[in-house]
Amino acid sequence: MIKITDKPFDPGAEVANFERAAKGAGAVVSFLGKVREEANSEKVTSLFLEHYPGVTENSIAKIETAAQKRWAIKNTLIIHRVGALTPGEPIVMVCVASAHRRDAFEAADFLMDYLKTEAMFWKKEIRGASEAWIEPRDEDYKDAQRWREGN
């Protein structure tokens, strides 16, 4: 399931609902990403995210399908916020259920690497009086590269 929303979400409630829906799973892995309070030694006052409705969801659905083909997973949940967010707010959540932990861990890692580097989101950090569009870091691209190398 994919949810792109401009509304806050409750990570605990989302995981609980996901676990109920993933009956019979031996492993449930979740990752929660939050808006950082500091970037480049500057205080972040807010983060603004834009997406291309329909296109963003379709591109995420394709990578979700790729994960389901690559690993033996039962269910996935991907939640991503858009709009204005403040430091400490949840921005992204990925949950994966499978029979065994390794599949769940690897699929969640794969999905997050895609969301960080390839998903169609545009992010602007506001730091006091300045603002800047932010791009994935070199480390993010290196993390994603390992999936293309057959790992």
C-alpha positions as CSV (number, residue, x, y, z in Angstrom):
1,M,0.0,0.0,0.0
2,I,1.2,3.5,-0.9
3,K,0.0,6.6,0.9
4,I,1.2,10.1,-0.1
5,T,-0.3,12.6,2.3
6,D,-0.2,16.2,3.4
7,K,-1.6,15.2,6.8
8,P,0.5,14.1,9.8
9,F,0.4,10.3,10.5
10,D,0.8,8.3,13.7
11,P,3.6,5.8,13.2
12,G,2.6,3.6,16.1
13,A,-1.0,3.3,14.8
14,E,0.3,2.7,11.3
15,V,2.6,-0.2,12.4
16,A,-0.2,-1.7,14.5
17,N,-2.7,-1.6,11.6
18,F,0.0,-3.0,9.3
19,E,0.8,-5.9,11.7
20,R,-2.9,-6.8,11.9
21,A,-3.1,-6.9,8.1
22,A,0.0,-9.0,7.8
23,K,-1.4,-12.1,9.5
24,G,1.0,-15.0,9.5
25,A,4.1,-12.9,9.0
26,G,7.1,-14.1,11.0
27,A,8.9,-10.7,10.6
28,V,7.7,-7.1,10.4
29,V,10.4,-4.4,9.7
30,S,9.6,-0.7,9.9
31,F,11.6,2.4,9.2
32,L,10.6,5.9,10.2
33,G,12.3,8.9,8.8
34,K,11.9,12.3,10.5
35,V,12.6,15.9,9.5
36,R,16.1,16.8,10.8
37,E,16.5,19.6,13.2
38,E,19.9,20.6,11.7
39,A,21.5,20.5,8.3
40,N,25.0,21.7,7.5
41,S,25.4,23.0,11.0
42,E,22.3,25.3,10.6
43,K,19.0,25.0,12.4
44,V,16.2,23.7,10.1
45,T,13.0,25.6,10.7
46,S,10.9,23.7,8.2
47,L,10.9,21.4,5.2
48,F,8.6,21.6,2.2
49,L,8.0,18.7,-0.1
50,E,6.3,18.7,-3.5
51,H,5.4,15.7,-5.7
52,Y,3.8,15.0,-9.1
53,P,0.4,13.5,-8.1
54,G,-0.2,10.2,-9.9
55,V,3.3,10.0,-11.4
56,T,5.0,9.8,-8.0
57,E,2.6,7.1,-6.8
58,N,3.0,5.1,-10.0
59,S,6.8,5.2,-9.8
60,I,6.7,4.0,-6.2
61,A,4.3,1.2,-7.1
62,K,6.8,-0.1,-9.7
63,I,9.6,-0.3,-7.2
64,E,7.2,-1.9,-4.6
65,T,6.4,-4.5,-7.3
66,A,10.1,-5.0,-7.9
67,A,10.7,-5.6,-4.2
68,Q,7.9,-8.1,-4.1
69,K,9.5,-10.0,-7.0
70,R,12.9,-9.9,-5.5
71,W,12.1,-11.0,-1.9
72,A,9.5,-13.3,-0.4
73,I,7.4,-10.5,1.2
74,K,3.8,-10.6,2.2
75,N,2.9,-7.0,2.6
76,T,4.4,-3.5,2.2
77,L,3.3,-0.1,3.4
78,I,4.9,3.1,2.2
79,I,3.8,6.5,3.6
80,H,5.4,9.7,2.5
81,R,4.5,13.2,3.5
82,V,4.3,16.2,1.2
83,G,3.7,19.9,2.1
84,A,5.1,21.8,5.0
85,L,6.7,19.9,7.8
86,T,8.6,20.9,11.0
87,P,11.6,19.4,12.6
88,G,10.9,16.1,14.4
89,E,7.8,15.3,12.3
90,P,7.6,11.9,10.5
91,I,8.3,12.3,6.8
92,V,8.5,8.8,5.6
93,M,7.6,5.3,6.8
94,V,8.3,1.9,5.2
95,C,6.9,-1.3,6.6
96,V,7.6,-4.8,5.2
97,A,6.2,-8.1,6.4
98,S,7.6,-11.5,5.4
99,A,8.0,-15.0,6.7
100,H,11.6,-14.4,7.6
101,R,13.6,-11.4,8.8
102,R,16.2,-11.2,6.1
103,D,13.7,-10.7,3.3
104,A,11.9,-8.0,5.4
105,F,15.1,-6.1,6.3
106,E,16.5,-6.2,2.7
107,A,13.2,-5.2,1.1
108,A,12.7,-2.3,3.5
109,D,16.3,-1.1,2.8
110,F,15.8,-1.4,-0.9
111,L,12.6,0.6,-0.8
112,M,14.2,3.4,1.3
113,D,17.1,3.6,-1.0
114,Y,14.7,4.1,-3.9
115,L,12.7,6.7,-2.0
116,K,15.8,8.6,-1.1
117,T,17.3,8.7,-4.6
118,E,14.8,8.1,-7.3
119,A,11.2,8.9,-6.1
120,M,9.7,12.0,-7.6
121,F,9.8,14.3,-4.6
122,W,11.3,17.8,-4.5
123,K,12.5,19.0,-1.1
124,K,13.2,22.5,0.1
125,E,14.8,23.1,3.5
126,I,14.1,26.4,5.2
127,R,16.9,27.4,7.6
128,G,16.1,30.8,9.2
129,A,16.1,33.4,6.5
130,S,17.5,31.1,3.8
131,E,16.1,28.2,1.8
132,A,17.6,25.7,-0.5
133,W,16.3,22.8,-2.6
134,I,18.1,19.7,-1.4
135,E,19.3,16.7,-3.4
136,P,20.3,13.2,-2.4
137,R,23.9,12.9,-1.1
138,D,26.6,10.9,-2.7
139,E,26.3,8.3,0.1
140,D,22.6,7.9,-0.8
141,Y,23.5,7.1,-4.5
142,K,26.2,4.7,-3.3
143,D,23.6,2.9,-1.1
144,A,21.2,2.6,-4.0
145,Q,23.9,1.4,-6.4
146,R,24.4,-1.9,-4.6
147,W,20.9,-3.0,-5.6
148,R,21.8,-2.5,-9.3
149,E,24.9,-4.6,-8.9
150,G,22.9,-7.6,-8.1
151,N,23.3,-7.7,-4.3
